[in-house]
Amino acid sequence: MIKKIALISLTLVLLLYVFYAIFVLNPNAGTGVCKDLEVVVKDTLDRHFIESKEVAILLRNAGLSPIGKKLTEINTGAIEEKLRENKLIKNVECYKTLQGNIKVEISQKIPILRIFSTTGSYYIDSEGEIMPLPTSVFASYVPVATGYIDKNFAATKLYKFALFLQDNKFWDNQVEQIYVTPDQDVEITPRVGNHQIILGKLEDYTENLEKLRIFYEKGLDKIGWNRYSVINLKFKNQVVCTRRNNNN
């Protein structure tokens, strides 16, 4: 009973403090005019897709800039909704501060694959959605896929393959570039070894890459990584290699 009374008392004290901070220390917080927009873009250490000034310009062009408006008239929900339309933004939180300003906190999307194709150049993010290239010169170092790639193939099969690479340290380090043929076979350029890997259809990539891993350990480690020009994994339970022409 004593603990319950103490908990209730503590809650009341906290509520009174919040009331005091808002309406006594800063009496204009609820009825004053917003003087500043503070934008915080998180995760800027490893990606710089969107900048604070871009957010301010976006809100101004949409007629949602809070600066100069009464705090009671500012719709933070509308600001959040507008910013979420930006394909570079993963999440956004907008709120009024005790100082009577508006603060916006933004989380950027996480790219896991870069696409260069006849349908355009873009990223695929960690949620499998198409992510446009940022206006900044910043580039994210993720696997690159080129060739005959439509957006549906990129956001489904290539996305799942990119997730596999991301979760597998060995293959994430080994795969440098992905090429998609007109019939949607996948070929890989590895970082180690002067050869091309024909992976085949993406339905069987886990099984085929396991075959290749075993071949690397039991074969190439002994005879040399540059012995073959092509390693073909398309055939079931087989690794078919094309020997390099020594005249090249």
MIBA-589460 format. One record per residue (C-alpha): x, y negated, z. Coordinates in Angstrom, 1 decimal. Example, Ala and Ser with C-alpha at 12.3 -4.5 7.8 and 13.67 -1.06 7.14 Angstrom:
// MIBA-589460
+--------+--------+--------+
|      X |      Y |      Z |
+--------+--------+--------+
|   12.3 |    4.5 |    7.8 |
|   13.7 |    1.1 |    7.1 |
+--------+--------+--------+
This chain:
// MIBA-589460
+--------+--------+--------+
|      X |      Y |      Z |
+--------+--------+--------+
|    0.0 |    0.0 |    0.0 |
|    2.9 |   -2.4 |    0.9 |
|    4.6 |   -1.6 |   -2.4 |
|    1.3 |   -2.3 |   -4.3 |
|    0.9 |   -5.7 |   -2.6 |
|    4.6 |   -6.6 |   -3.3 |
|    4.1 |   -5.7 |   -7.0 |
|    1.0 |   -7.9 |   -7.3 |
|    2.8 |  -10.7 |   -5.5 |
|    5.8 |  -10.5 |   -7.8 |
|    3.5 |  -10.5 |  -10.9 |
|    1.7 |  -13.7 |   -9.6 |
|    5.0 |  -15.4 |   -9.0 |
|    6.2 |  -14.6 |  -12.5 |
|    3.0 |  -15.9 |  -14.0 |
|    3.2 |  -19.1 |  -12.0 |
|    6.8 |  -19.6 |  -13.1 |
|    5.9 |  -19.2 |  -16.8 |
|    3.0 |  -21.7 |  -16.3 |
|    5.5 |  -24.1 |  -14.6 |
|    8.1 |  -23.7 |  -17.3 |
|    5.7 |  -24.4 |  -20.1 |
|    3.5 |  -27.1 |  -18.8 |
|    5.6 |  -28.8 |  -16.1 |
|    9.2 |  -28.6 |  -17.4 |
|    8.0 |  -29.1 |  -21.0 |
|    4.5 |  -30.7 |  -20.9 |
|    4.5 |  -31.2 |  -24.7 |
|    5.2 |  -27.6 |  -25.6 |
|    1.5 |  -26.9 |  -26.2 |
|    0.4 |  -30.2 |  -27.7 |
|    3.6 |  -31.8 |  -29.1 |
|    5.0 |  -31.9 |  -32.5 |
|    7.6 |  -29.4 |  -33.8 |
|   10.9 |  -31.1 |  -34.4 |
|   13.0 |  -28.2 |  -35.5 |
|   12.9 |  -24.8 |  -37.2 |
|   15.5 |  -22.3 |  -35.9 |
|   16.1 |  -19.4 |  -38.2 |
|   18.2 |  -16.4 |  -37.0 |
|   19.2 |  -13.8 |  -39.6 |
|   20.3 |  -10.6 |  -37.9 |
|   22.8 |   -8.0 |  -39.2 |
|   25.0 |  -10.7 |  -40.9 |
|   28.2 |   -8.8 |  -40.1 |
|   27.7 |   -6.2 |  -42.8 |
|   25.2 |   -7.9 |  -45.2 |
|   24.3 |  -11.4 |  -46.3 |
|   21.3 |  -11.0 |  -48.5 |
|   19.3 |  -14.0 |  -47.2 |
|   20.4 |  -17.2 |  -45.5 |
|   18.7 |  -19.5 |  -43.0 |
|   18.4 |  -22.3 |  -45.5 |
|   16.6 |  -20.0 |  -48.0 |
|   14.0 |  -19.2 |  -45.4 |
|   13.4 |  -22.9 |  -44.7 |
|   13.1 |  -23.7 |  -48.4 |
|   10.7 |  -20.7 |  -48.9 |
|    8.4 |  -22.0 |  -46.1 |
|    8.5 |  -25.6 |  -47.4 |
|    7.6 |  -24.5 |  -50.9 |
|    4.7 |  -22.5 |  -49.5 |
|    3.4 |  -25.4 |  -47.4 |
|    4.2 |  -23.5 |  -44.2 |
|    7.2 |  -25.6 |  -42.9 |
|    6.4 |  -26.3 |  -39.2 |
|    8.5 |  -29.4 |  -38.8 |
|    6.4 |  -32.4 |  -38.1 |
|    3.3 |  -30.4 |  -37.4 |
|    1.4 |  -30.2 |  -34.1 |
|    2.3 |  -27.0 |  -32.3 |
|   -1.3 |  -26.2 |  -31.9 |
|   -1.8 |  -26.3 |  -35.7 |
|    1.1 |  -24.0 |  -36.5 |
|    0.1 |  -20.5 |  -37.5 |
|    3.1 |  -18.2 |  -36.7 |
|    1.3 |  -15.2 |  -38.1 |
|    0.9 |  -16.9 |  -41.5 |
|    4.7 |  -17.7 |  -41.4 |
|    5.5 |  -14.0 |  -40.7 |
|    3.2 |  -12.8 |  -43.4 |
|    4.7 |  -15.1 |  -46.0 |
|    8.3 |  -14.1 |  -45.1 |
|    7.5 |  -10.4 |  -45.2 |
|    6.6 |  -10.8 |  -48.9 |
|   10.3 |  -11.3 |  -49.5 |
|   11.8 |   -8.0 |  -50.7 |
|   15.1 |   -8.7 |  -48.9 |
|   13.5 |   -9.0 |  -45.5 |
|   12.7 |   -5.9 |  -43.4 |
|   11.1 |   -7.5 |  -40.4 |
|   10.3 |  -11.0 |  -39.1 |
|    9.2 |  -12.4 |  -35.8 |
|    8.0 |  -16.0 |  -35.4 |
|    7.2 |  -17.8 |  -32.2 |
|    7.1 |  -21.1 |  -30.4 |
|    9.9 |  -21.9 |  -28.0 |
|    9.7 |  -23.6 |  -24.6 |
|   11.4 |  -26.6 |  -26.2 |
|    8.4 |  -27.0 |  -28.5 |
|   10.1 |  -25.8 |  -31.7 |
|    9.6 |  -22.8 |  -34.0 |
|   12.0 |  -19.9 |  -34.0 |
|   12.1 |  -17.2 |  -36.7 |
|   14.1 |  -14.0 |  -36.3 |
|   14.7 |  -12.0 |  -39.4 |
|   16.1 |   -8.4 |  -40.0 |
|   17.4 |   -7.7 |  -43.4 |
|   16.7 |   -4.6 |  -45.4 |
|   19.4 |   -1.9 |  -45.6 |
|   20.5 |   -0.8 |  -49.1 |
|   21.6 |    2.8 |  -49.6 |
|   21.9 |    2.9 |  -53.4 |
|   22.8 |    0.5 |  -56.3 |
|   21.0 |    1.0 |  -59.6 |
|   22.3 |   -0.1 |  -63.0 |
|   19.9 |    1.0 |  -65.7 |
|   18.0 |    0.0 |  -68.8 |
|   15.1 |   -1.0 |  -66.6 |
|   17.3 |   -3.4 |  -64.6 |
|   19.7 |   -3.7 |  -61.8 |
|   18.6 |   -3.5 |  -58.1 |
|   19.1 |   -1.7 |  -54.8 |
|   17.1 |    1.1 |  -53.2 |
|   16.7 |    0.5 |  -49.5 |
|   16.5 |    2.9 |  -46.6 |
|   12.7 |    3.1 |  -46.8 |
|   12.8 |    4.1 |  -50.5 |
|   11.6 |    0.8 |  -51.8 |
|   13.1 |   -1.2 |  -54.6 |
|   15.1 |   -4.1 |  -53.3 |
|   16.1 |   -7.0 |  -55.7 |
|   19.6 |   -8.3 |  -55.9 |
|   20.2 |  -11.2 |  -53.6 |
|   21.0 |  -14.6 |  -55.0 |
|   24.2 |  -14.7 |  -53.0 |
|   27.4 |  -13.1 |  -54.4 |
|   27.5 |  -10.6 |  -51.6 |
|   27.5 |   -7.0 |  -52.7 |
|   26.8 |   -4.0 |  -50.5 |
|   29.2 |   -1.1 |  -50.8 |
|   26.9 |    1.9 |  -51.5 |
|   26.9 |    4.6 |  -54.1 |
|   26.2 |    3.4 |  -57.7 |
|   23.8 |    5.1 |  -60.1 |
|   23.8 |    4.4 |  -63.8 |
|   22.2 |    5.8 |  -66.9 |
|   18.6 |    6.6 |  -67.9 |
|   16.8 |    5.7 |  -64.6 |
|   13.3 |    4.5 |  -64.3 |
|   12.1 |    3.0 |  -61.1 |
|   10.0 |    5.9 |  -60.0 |
|   12.9 |    8.3 |  -60.4 |
|   15.1 |    5.9 |  -58.5 |
|   12.6 |    5.5 |  -55.6 |
|   11.9 |    9.2 |  -55.2 |
|   14.5 |   11.7 |  -56.3 |
|   17.6 |    9.5 |  -56.3 |
|   16.5 |    7.9 |  -53.0 |
|   16.3 |   11.4 |  -51.3 |
|   19.7 |   12.2 |  -52.8 |
|   21.2 |    9.0 |  -51.4 |
|   19.8 |    9.8 |  -48.0 |
|   21.5 |   13.2 |  -48.2 |
|   24.8 |   11.5 |  -49.0 |
|   24.4 |    9.0 |  -46.2 |
|   23.9 |   11.8 |  -43.7 |
|   26.7 |   14.0 |  -45.0 |
|   30.1 |   12.4 |  -44.3 |
|   32.1 |   14.6 |  -46.7 |
|   29.9 |   14.0 |  -49.8 |
|   29.3 |   10.3 |  -48.9 |
|   33.1 |    9.9 |  -49.0 |
|   33.5 |   12.0 |  -52.2 |
|   30.7 |   10.7 |  -54.4 |
|   31.8 |    7.5 |  -56.2 |
|   29.3 |    7.2 |  -59.0 |
|   26.1 |    8.9 |  -60.2 |
|   25.1 |    9.1 |  -63.8 |
|   21.6 |   10.2 |  -65.0 |
|   21.3 |   11.7 |  -68.5 |
|   18.2 |   11.2 |  -70.7 |
|   16.8 |   14.6 |  -69.5 |
|   17.4 |   13.6 |  -65.8 |
|   20.4 |   15.8 |  -65.2 |
|   22.8 |   14.2 |  -62.8 |
|   26.6 |   14.0 |  -63.2 |
|   28.9 |   12.8 |  -60.5 |
|   32.3 |   11.0 |  -60.6 |
|   34.2 |   12.0 |  -57.5 |
|   36.6 |    9.8 |  -55.6 |
|   39.1 |   12.7 |  -55.2 |
|   40.1 |   14.7 |  -58.3 |
|   40.2 |   13.7 |  -61.9 |
|   37.2 |   15.7 |  -63.1 |
|   33.5 |   15.2 |  -63.8 |
|   30.9 |   17.2 |  -61.8 |
|   27.7 |   18.3 |  -63.6 |
|   25.2 |   18.7 |  -60.8 |
|   22.1 |   19.4 |  -62.8 |
|   18.6 |   18.7 |  -61.6 |
|   18.2 |   17.1 |  -58.2 |
|   15.9 |   19.8 |  -57.0 |
|   18.9 |   22.1 |  -56.3 |
|   21.5 |   19.6 |  -55.2 |
|   22.0 |   21.0 |  -51.7 |
|   22.7 |   24.5 |  -53.0 |
|   24.9 |   23.3 |  -55.8 |
|   27.0 |   21.0 |  -53.7 |
|   27.6 |   23.8 |  -51.2 |
|   28.9 |   25.9 |  -54.1 |
|   31.2 |   23.1 |  -55.0 |
|   32.4 |   22.6 |  -51.4 |
|   33.4 |   26.3 |  -51.2 |
|   35.1 |   26.1 |  -54.6 |
|   37.0 |   23.0 |  -53.4 |
|   38.2 |   24.9 |  -50.3 |
|   39.0 |   28.2 |  -51.9 |
|   40.0 |   27.1 |  -55.4 |
|   41.1 |   23.5 |  -56.0 |
|   43.0 |   23.3 |  -52.7 |
|   45.3 |   26.1 |  -54.1 |
|   45.5 |   25.4 |  -57.8 |
|   45.3 |   21.6 |  -57.8 |
|   42.5 |   19.0 |  -58.0 |
|   43.3 |   18.0 |  -61.6 |
|   43.3 |   21.4 |  -63.2 |
|   39.9 |   21.0 |  -64.7 |
|   38.2 |   18.2 |  -66.6 |
|   34.6 |   19.4 |  -65.9 |
|   33.0 |   21.4 |  -63.1 |
|   29.5 |   22.6 |  -64.0 |
|   27.2 |   23.6 |  -61.2 |
|   24.0 |   24.0 |  -63.2 |
|   24.2 |   27.8 |  -63.4 |
|   22.8 |   29.8 |  -60.5 |
|   25.5 |   31.3 |  -58.2 |
|   28.2 |   30.1 |  -60.6 |
|   30.8 |   27.4 |  -60.9 |
|   31.8 |   27.0 |  -64.5 |
|   34.9 |   25.0 |  -65.2 |
|   36.4 |   23.5 |  -68.3 |
|   40.2 |   23.6 |  -68.2 |
|   42.0 |   20.3 |  -68.9 |
|   43.8 |   20.0 |  -72.2 |
|   47.5 |   19.6 |  -71.3 |
|   48.0 |   17.5 |  -74.4 |
|   45.8 |   14.7 |  -72.9 |
+--------+--------+--------+
